[in-house]
């Protein structure tokens, strides 16, 4: 399977060198929020390759290592000789200072969390920033000596070099993290670096991206046909809408109804893509096939394996019926590309172990089109709205690939799925009615393989327990449980117990990630 995706060209770009920071993707998102195109590259990218990419600036990310340790990740020293503006953040600052004559040591007093930072020198990096500003620290090491090559711009009570600038080069260092929301004026600092130091004009727009992608798709596809798998989720929906705009009737979409979808999901997809976009839509009715494969299975990983295998078979069988299909479109996003190691210049250490980013086997024989592979999730949502998708699709909460099977703990059966589907619709519906759906990141019901005693009327019951899960998160790497109003939780519990047969107890999950995960399986 050949990855043949339209490449994005940007007149202005900034590169983020990733030294293993959990915030590398967040840095890139914050840069793009300033309408400057940004890519994440591996930390050891060569100076020659950077010169070819012609960025207007570099950002060196944080990282978990100590720069003075053997084997700690380093960058090409030639980067500091390119004349490019450079901003080092945390580990990136320490690396730049060490490479240019400074000294880094284990700090006598570690800083984790909020700190008050005093701006001590006038500089364009801190234009518009309060003289006393709150920042977010996360470090055990810090720069101990900047020699004569750097000047201090800011300090905290325990960190004399909270921000520094090279005396001759446009190289800056920040010991704090400007990219996180806990640094309220961090966005201003990044904007100053981008626009005042790097000289960017902030002209990159998603509208330009859409037009460029549509033209690239038309050129790539020619007169051939493209197949797109639809799931009802935002990523596949935006891909389908983009392709519908680009190639119209040359697009065929396949929706595999595996019996594990949310309530009314199939009808919503048919309405939007069959009726509105007039797409050639193939709906594969495969509920019995999937449920037969899942009969008696309780292990979560085995569930996933069987669902994935059945999906590929169903998809391949239906795709074979589409004459002239040469391309397969997938909703691969930029985090998927980076985490899989599939980016040309992206981080080399892979997190995901997919054989290819999309996960479908090469034996299907299609060339891949991945028009969203340069975008983050929030950018995909904005693009979906630009393409005319309704808000209830664009802002829909994420849904796991195996569907309700991993929210139906224990054996997956049709009656248990019907119970879960009805309860989940109540949970989501009440959160929407309370005006909190867009203010939460993911909300759903989990049917537990646990029965408990209850009383309904004058009768004793022994029915299932249902867990409600609702979280808030910026990046889904970490998440906190949503503090929903008690009145809303009471309404959800009352409706589920009264309206969903077989459930007599509702509990609310107040676990954060970590240590818990968002999904239960």
C-alpha positions in Angstrom: 0.0 0.0 0.0 1.7 3.2 -1.1 1.2 6.4 0.8 0.5 9.0 -1.8 -0.8 12.1 -0.1 -0.8 15.7 -1.1 2.1 17.4 0.6 1.6 20.8 2.2 3.8 23.7 1.1 4.0 26.8 3.3 5.6 30.1 2.5 6.3 30.5 6.2 7.1 27.6 8.5 8.7 27.0 11.9 10.2 23.7 13.0 9.9 22.1 16.4 12.8 19.8 17.3 11.3 17.0 19.5 13.6 15.9 22.3 10.9 13.6 23.8 8.7 16.2 25.4 5.1 15.4 26.2 4.3 18.9 25.0 5.9 18.9 21.6 2.6 18.6 19.8 1.1 21.3 22.0 4.0 23.6 21.0 3.2 23.0 17.3 -0.5 23.6 17.9 0.2 26.9 19.7 2.4 28.0 16.8 -0.4 27.2 14.3 -2.8 29.2 16.4 -0.7 32.2 15.5 -1.4 31.3 11.8 2.1 30.1 11.3 2.6 26.7 9.8 4.6 24.4 12.0 6.1 20.9 11.7 7.6 18.6 14.3 10.9 17.1 13.3 13.3 14.7 15.0 15.9 16.2 17.4 18.9 15.1 15.3 17.8 16.5 12.0 20.8 17.8 10.1 21.6 21.4 9.6 21.7 20.7 5.9 18.2 19.3 5.9 16.9 22.3 7.9 18.5 24.6 5.3 16.5 22.7 2.6 13.2 23.1 4.5 13.9 26.8 4.8 12.1 27.6 8.1 11.9 31.1 9.5 12.8 29.8 13.0 13.4 26.8 15.2 11.9 25.8 18.6 13.8 23.2 20.7 11.3 21.3 22.8 11.7 20.1 26.4 12.5 16.5 27.2 12.9 14.0 30.1 16.7 13.7 30.0 19.6 15.7 31.6 21.8 17.3 28.9 25.0 16.4 30.8 24.2 12.6 30.9 25.9 10.2 28.5 23.5 9.4 25.6 21.3 12.4 26.2 19.7 13.6 22.9 21.6 16.4 21.2 21.0 18.4 18.1 23.3 19.1 15.2 25.7 21.9 16.4 25.5 23.3 12.9 22.0 24.5 13.6 23.4 27.3 15.7 25.4 28.5 12.7 22.5 28.8 10.3 21.6 32.3 11.5 18.0 31.2 12.2 16.1 32.5 15.3 16.0 29.7 17.9 13.8 29.4 21.0 14.8 26.7 23.5 12.2 25.5 26.0 13.3 23.8 29.2 15.6 21.0 28.0 15.9 22.9 24.7 17.1 26.0 26.6 19.6 24.0 28.6 20.9 22.3 25.4 21.4 25.6 23.6 23.2 27.2 26.6 25.5 24.2 27.1 26.3 24.1 23.4 27.2 27.8 23.4 29.4 28.0 26.5 27.0 27.8 29.5 26.8 25.2 32.2 23.9 23.0 33.3 23.5 21.4 36.7 21.0 19.6 38.8 19.1 22.4 40.5 19.4 22.8 44.3 15.7 23.5 44.3 13.4 21.8 41.8 10.5 23.6 40.3 7.3 21.8 39.4 4.1 23.8 38.9 3.2 27.5 39.0 5.9 30.0 39.7 6.1 33.8 39.7 8.5 35.1 37.1 10.1 38.5 37.2 11.0 40.1 33.8 14.3 41.8 34.4 15.3 43.2 31.0 13.5 44.9 28.2 13.4 42.7 25.1 11.0 42.1 22.2 10.4 38.5 23.4 8.5 40.0 26.3 6.7 42.8 24.6 3.3 43.2 26.2 4.0 40.7 29.0 3.6 41.8 32.6 6.7 42.6 34.5 5.6 40.0 37.1 4.0 37.0 35.3 2.9 33.5 36.3 4.6 30.7 34.5 4.6 26.9 34.6 7.8 25.1 35.6 8.7 21.5 35.2 12.4 20.9 35.8 15.0 19.3 38.0 18.0 20.7 36.1 18.6 24.3 35.2 21.3 26.6 33.7 23.8 27.3 36.4 26.1 29.6 34.4 25.5 31.4 31.2 29.1 32.7 30.9 29.5 35.7 28.6 27.5 34.4 25.7 24.0 35.0 27.1 22.2 37.6 29.1 19.5 36.9 31.7 16.0 38.3 30.8 13.9 36.8 33.7 14.1 35.0 36.9 12.1 33.3 39.7 12.9 32.9 43.3 14.8 29.7 42.7 15.8 30.0 39.1 18.1 33.0 38.2 18.0 32.2 34.5 14.3 31.7 33.8 14.8 33.3 30.4 18.0 34.2 28.5 19.1 35.7 25.2 22.3 35.2 23.3 24.3 38.4 23.1 25.0 38.2 19.4 22.6 35.7 17.9 18.8 35.5 17.8 18.8 32.6 20.2 16.5 32.6 23.3 15.9 30.2 26.1 12.9 29.7 28.4 13.2 27.5 31.5 9.4 27.6 31.8 6.7 26.2 29.4 5.0 29.0 27.4 2.9 26.5 25.5 0.7 25.3 28.4 -2.4 27.1 29.7 -0.9 27.3 33.1 1.4 30.0 31.7 -1.3 32.7 31.0 0.9 35.0 29.0 2.8 32.2 27.2 0.8 32.8 24.0 2.1 36.4 23.9 5.7 35.2 24.4 5.3 32.7 21.5 3.6 35.3 19.4 6.5 37.7 20.0 9.1 35.1 19.1 7.2 34.2 15.9 6.3 37.6 14.6 8.9 39.9 16.2 12.0 37.7 16.2 11.3 35.3 13.3 9.5 37.9 11.2 6.5 35.7 10.3 3.4 37.5 9.0 0.8 35.0 10.2 -0.7 34.3 6.8 -1.3 30.5 7.0 -5.0 29.8 7.0 -7.0 26.6 6.9 -9.0 27.9 4.0 -5.7 28.0 2.0 -5.0 24.5 3.2 -8.4 23.3 2.0 -8.0 24.8 -1.5 -4.5 23.5 -1.8 -5.6 20.0 -0.7 -8.5 19.9 -3.1 -6.3 20.9 -6.1 -3.7 18.3 -5.0 -6.3 15.5 -4.7 -7.7 16.3 -8.2 -4.3 16.2 -9.7 -3.3 13.0 -7.9 -6.6 11.1 -8.6 -7.2 12.1 -12.1 -10.1 10.1 -13.5 -9.7 7.2 -11.0 -12.1 6.3 -8.2 -11.4 6.7 -4.4 -12.8 4.6 -1.6 -13.3 6.1 1.8 -14.3 4.3 5.0 -16.9 6.1 7.0 -17.4 5.5 10.8 -19.6 8.5 11.8 -16.6 10.1 13.5 -15.2 13.5 12.7 -12.0 12.5 11.0 -13.5 10.1 8.4 -16.4 12.5 7.9 -14.1 15.5 7.1 -12.0 13.4 4.7 -15.2 12.3 2.9 -16.4 15.9 2.7 -13.1 17.1 1.4 -13.0 14.4 -1.3 -16.6 15.0 -2.2 -15.7 18.7 -2.8 -12.6 17.6 -4.8 -13.8 14.8 -7.0 -17.6 14.5 -6.5 -19.0 11.3 -8.1 -15.6 9.7 -8.2 -15.8 9.0 -4.5 -17.3 5.8 -3.0 -17.8 5.6 0.8 -18.2 2.4 2.8 -19.9 2.2 6.1 -19.6 -1.1 7.9 -22.5 -1.4 10.3 -21.0 -3.9 12.8 -23.8 -3.6 15.3 -21.4 -1.7 17.6 -22.3 1.8 16.6 -24.0 4.5 18.7 -27.7 5.1 18.6 -28.9 6.4 15.2 -25.3 6.6 13.9 -25.9 4.7 10.7 -28.9 6.9 9.8 -26.9 10.1 10.5 -24.2 9.0 8.1 -26.7 8.0 5.4 -28.4 11.4 5.7 -25.3 13.4 5.5 -23.3 11.6 2.8 -26.0 9.8 0.9 -28.6 12.6 0.9 -26.7 15.8 1.4 -23.3 15.2 -0.4 -24.9 12.7 -2.8 -22.0 10.3 -2.3 -22.0 6.8 -3.7 -22.5 5.2 -0.2 -22.2 1.5 0.5 -23.7 0.3 3.8 -22.5 -3.2 4.8 -24.9 -4.9 7.2 -22.6 -7.0 9.3 -24.0 -7.0 12.8 -24.6 -10.8 12.9 -21.1 -11.5 11.6 -19.4 -9.4 14.3 -21.6 -10.6 17.1 -20.9 -14.2 16.1 -17.2 -13.5 16.2 -17.5 -11.9 19.6 -19.7 -14.6 21.2 -18.2 -15.8 24.5 -15.3 -13.4 24.3 -14.6 -11.2 27.4 -10.9 -10.4 27.0 -10.5 -6.7 25.7 -7.6 -7.4 23.4 -9.2 -10.4 21.9 -12.3 -8.3 21.3 -10.2 -5.7 19.5 -8.4 -8.4 17.4 -11.6 -10.1 16.3 -13.3 -6.8 15.5 -10.3 -5.5 13.5 -10.1 -8.8 11.5 -13.8 -8.8 10.7 -13.8 -5.2 9.7 -10.9 -5.7 7.2 -12.7 -8.7 5.7 -16.0 -6.8 5.4 -14.3 -3.7 4.0 -12.3 -5.6 1.5 -15.3 -7.6 0.2 -17.3 -4.4 -0.4 -14.3 -2.5 -1.8 -13.9 -5.3 -4.4 -17.4 -4.4 -5.7 -16.3 -0.8 -6.5 -15.1 -0.7 -10.2 -12.1 1.3 -11.0 -11.1 2.0 -7.4 -7.4 2.8 -7.1 -7.1 5.0 -4.0 -8.1 4.5 -0.4 -8.7 7.7 1.7 -8.1 7.6 5.4 -8.5 10.1 8.3 -4.9 9.9 9.4 -4.0 13.0 11.5 -0.7 14.7 12.2 -0.3 13.1 15.7 -0.8 9.7 14.1 2.0 10.4 11.6 4.4 11.7 14.3 3.7 8.9 16.8 4.0 6.2 14.2 7.4 7.5 13.0 5.9 7.8 9.5 6.9 11.5 9.0 9.9 12.0 6.7 11.6 14.2 9.2 9.5 13.3 12.3 10.7 11.6 15.5 12.3 8.3 14.9 11.2 6.5 18.1 7.8 5.1 17.4 5.1 5.0 19.9 2.4 3.2 17.8 3.2 -0.1 16.3 0.9 -0.1 13.3 2.5 -1.5 10.1 1.2 1.6 8.4 -0.4 4.6 10.0 -3.9 3.9 8.8 -3.8 0.3 10.1 -5.3 -1.4 7.0 -3.1 -4.1 5.4 -1.1 -3.6 2.3 -2.8 -6.6 0.7 -5.8 -4.4 -0.1 -3.6 -3.0 -2.9 -4.7 0.6 -2.8 -2.6 3.8 -2.9 -3.3 5.9 0.2 -4.7 9.4 0.3 -4.4 11.0 3.7 -5.4 14.6 3.2 -5.5 15.4 6.9 -2.1 14.1 7.8 -0.7 17.6 8.4 -3.6 18.7 10.7 -4.3 18.4 14.4 -7.8 17.5 15.7 -8.9 21.0 16.4 -7.9 22.1 12.9 -9.8 19.1 11.4 -13.0 20.3 13.2 -12.5 23.9 11.8 -12.0 22.4 8.4 -15.2 20.3 8.7 -17.2 23.4 9.4 -15.7 25.2 6.4 -16.7 22.3 4.2 -20.3 22.5 5.4 -20.5 19.6 7.8 -23.1 20.0 10.5 -21.9 20.9 14.0 -23.3 17.7 15.5 -20.8 15.7 13.4 -17.9 18.1 13.6 -18.1 18.4 17.4 -18.9 14.8 18.1 -16.9 13.3 20.9 -14.3 10.6 20.0 -15.5 7.1 19.6 -13.2 4.0 19.9 -12.5 1.9 16.8 -14.0 -1.2 18.3 -17.2 0.7 19.1 -19.4 -0.2 22.0 -17.7 -3.5 22.3 -15.1 -2.0 24.6 -17.7 -0.2 26.6 -19.7 -3.3 27.1 -17.5 -5.0 29.7 -17.8 -8.8 29.7 -19.5 -10.7 26.9 -20.9 -8.7 24.0 -24.4 -9.7 23.1 -27.2 -8.0 21.2 -29.4 -7.5 24.3 -26.5 -6.0 26.3 -25.6 -3.7 23.4 -29.2 -2.5 23.1 -29.2 -1.7 26.9 -25.9 0.2 26.6 -26.9 2.0 23.4 -30.1 3.3 25.1 -28.3 4.3 28.3 -25.5 6.0 26.3 -28.0 8.1 24.3 -29.6 9.3 27.6 -26.2 10.3 29.1 -25.1 12.2 26.0 -28.5 13.7 25.4 -28.8 15.1 28.9 -25.2 16.6 28.8 -26.2 18.2 25.5 -29.5 19.5 26.9 -27.5 21.0 29.8 -25.3 22.9 27.3 -22.2 21.1 28.5 -21.4 18.8 25.5 -19.0 21.3 23.9 -17.4 22.0 27.3 -16.5 18.4 27.8 -14.1 16.3 25.8 -15.6 12.8 25.9 -18.8 11.5 27.6 -20.2 8.0 27.5 -21.8 5.1 29.3 -20.1 1.8 30.3 -22.2 -1.3 30.9 -20.5 -3.3 33.7 -20.6 -7.1 34.2 -21.7 -6.5 37.7 -25.2 -7.1 39.0 -26.6 -5.5 42.2 -29.7 -5.8 44.3 -32.3 -3.1 43.9 -36.0 -2.4 44.6 -38.4 -1.2 42.0 -42.0 -0.8 43.2 -42.6 -3.7 45.5 -40.3 -6.1 43.7 -36.7 -7.0 44.3 -34.4 -6.6 41.3 -30.9 -8.0 40.5 -29.8 -6.0 37.4 -26.7 -4.5 35.8 -24.8 -1.5 37.0 -23.9 1.3 34.6 -20.9 3.6 34.9 -21.0 7.2 33.4 -17.6 8.5 32.2 -17.0 12.2 31.3 -13.6 13.8 31.0 -12.0 17.1 30.1 -8.7 17.2 28.2 -6.7 19.3 25.7 -4.8 16.5 24.2 -6.2 13.1 25.5 -2.7 12.3 26.8 -3.9 13.4 30.2 -7.4 14.0 31.3 -9.4 15.0 34.4 -12.9 13.8 35.2 -15.6 16.4 34.5 -17.2 18.0 37.5 -20.7 17.7 36.2 -23.5 19.3 38.3 -25.1 17.0 40.9 -28.5 17.9 39.4 -27.4 16.7 36.0 -26.0 13.4 37.3 -29.3 12.9 39.3 -31.3 13.4 36.1 -29.1 11.0 34.1 -29.4 8.4 36.9 -33.2 8.7 37.2 -33.8 8.5 33.5 -31.5 5.5 32.9 -33.0 3.5 35.8 -36.5 4.4 34.8 -36.2 4.0 31.0 -33.5 1.4 30.4 -34.7 -2.1 31.3 -32.1 -4.2 33.0 -30.2 -1.3 34.8 -30.9 -0.6 38.5 -27.7 1.3 39.5 -25.7 4.2 38.0 -22.2 5.2 39.2 -20.0 8.1 38.1 -16.3 7.6 37.3 -14.1 10.2 39.1 -10.8 8.8 37.9 -8.3 10.9 36.1 -5.8 9.9 33.4 -3.3 8.9 34.6 -3.5 6.6 36.5 -6.8 5.5 34.8 -7.4 5.5 31.1 -10.3 7.3 29.5 -11.9 4.1 28.1 -12.5 1.2 30.5 -11.2 -1.4 28.1 
